[in-house]
Amino acid sequence: MIDSDGQFHLEQRPNPVAGPGDVVVRVHAAGLNAADLQQARGDYPAPPGWPTDVPGLEIAGKVERVGSAVTGISTGDRVMALVGGGGHAERITVPADLLLPVPEGLTWQEAGGFPEAFSTAWDALITQAQVRAGDRVLITGAAGGVGTAMVQVAAVSGAHAVASVRRPELHDQVKALAPDGTRVDVVTPADEAQHGPYDVIVELVGGQDCLQRVALLRSRGKVLIIGVQAGATVPLRMFDLMLVRGHLIGTTIRGRTHAEKHCSPTSFAPRSFPYSPTVACGSP
């Protein structure tokens, strides 16, 4: 749990109870995300209805108890879920309609790191940017959790992904994330312009100069703002955006309503992958 000083501590609490539409999941693995650390700093509170002092946005485990109104889910099922908080615990209560089945062959560790990263990637690239086969997609910070998911979703969509990774020793690992035959280039930030122009630019890092990449867009291209760990306040040459008739899109997943999360296309995304998704290879 997170105390009033923003520090993490272990604490014993009563076992959770399943309401009529809920299940209790025995957690086998849980993701650790930047949002958990932001929550501890007081910058990213949990949405209503979720624990305010227990971090953890994504979990994987076995169903331990099933609510009286739940159908199609049984004790012992392997499941994973994107939750609003409370995932860093031995057990958690989750609304049944937020659960995803864990595909065969996916380890607990991979499943525990799947829901948040791939929900973000799928929603941003497929739903909002409407990436199509042949599009050119620049992904900054591509060695991180969401970055590795973005590379895989772009590749599955038939796009040409250009993964920007600062550390050259990670380039081969990032390139290997995509299945054989897909087009993925891995570059350092200094070489991004040489591989443009881009139909979609995914900004996962932020920082003072990040919106200068607007100049790398094709006509009617889109910039997706998803991560701003390196800085959230930046200048923008608005005329550059006007010249390309560009779209600037900001998005998050955590604060969405229960209904929005339930209707997320990620509910069928795991079944759409022709290979096992792989979680982050580099950044913690």
Disulfide bonds with the S-S distance in Angstrom:
none
